[in-house]
Amino acid sequence: MSARPALSHFTNHTLEAVHSVEQPVSQQGWPTPYKPKGLWVSVDGEDDWKSWCEENDYGCGSKRYRIVLKREREREYFGS
């Protein structure tokens, strides 16, 4: 079994829970395609979100959460 990639979520807010969000095909008032709602994660590595933010002087959030995806029927784990 190969190792799972490390995933991170960046935010200025405390991540307390994750819930399902409906993903409509279009969003009124938004261009198409639009940025969907939900938890965005970055695959950690050389070209990750944090690196892009630092290179472009763009704030990526003061808190980093490591995201671990587990198999179906197991709970998700979130750690800061």
N, C-alpha and C positions, 0 to 999 in steps of 0.2 A: 504494500500500500504506500503510495507516495505521500509526502508531507503536504499538508494544506498550506496555502499561502497565508501569510500574516495580513490581517485586515485591520484598518483603523478608521475611526469616525472622529472628526474634529468639530468642535462647537464651543461656544461661550456659555452654554447652558448645561445644567446637570441632566444626564441621561438616566432616567429612573425606570422607564418601561418602554417596551416596543409593542405596537399593536398593528393590526391589519388596516390598510388604507385602500379605499376603492380607487382604481385607476381608470378614469373615463378616457375615451378615445380622444376627446378634445376638451379644452377648458375655456369657457366663455371669457373673452377679454384677453386671452393669451395667444401668442402666435403659434402656429402649428409647424413643426412639432414643438411641444412645450416641455419644460422640466417637470417630470412627474413628482408627486408627493412621495414622501417616504424617507427612510434612513439611507443616506448616501455613505458608502464606504470607499476607501482607497486601498489598493493592494500595495503594501509596503515595499519599497525598493527605490532604485535610482531615479525613476521618473514618476514618483508618487505625488499625491496632492500636496503634501507638506513641502516637498522640494520645489514644486511649481510656485506655490505661494511665496516662498522665500526668494526665489529668483525674480519674481514679478512684483515684489513689495505689496503683497496682497495678504490680508489677515485671514488665517485659516481657522482661528478659534484658539482660545487659551487652554482648552481641555482636550485631551486625546484619550479616546476609549479604544482599547484593543477589542476587536470583535472576533468571537470564536463561534463558528457555525458547527452545529452538531447534527447528527443524523436525525431523520424524522422520528418523532415521538420522544425526543429528548428535549429538555429545556435549553434555551439559548443562554449564554453566559456573557455578561458585560462587566468589564473591569477597567478601572482608570489607571 
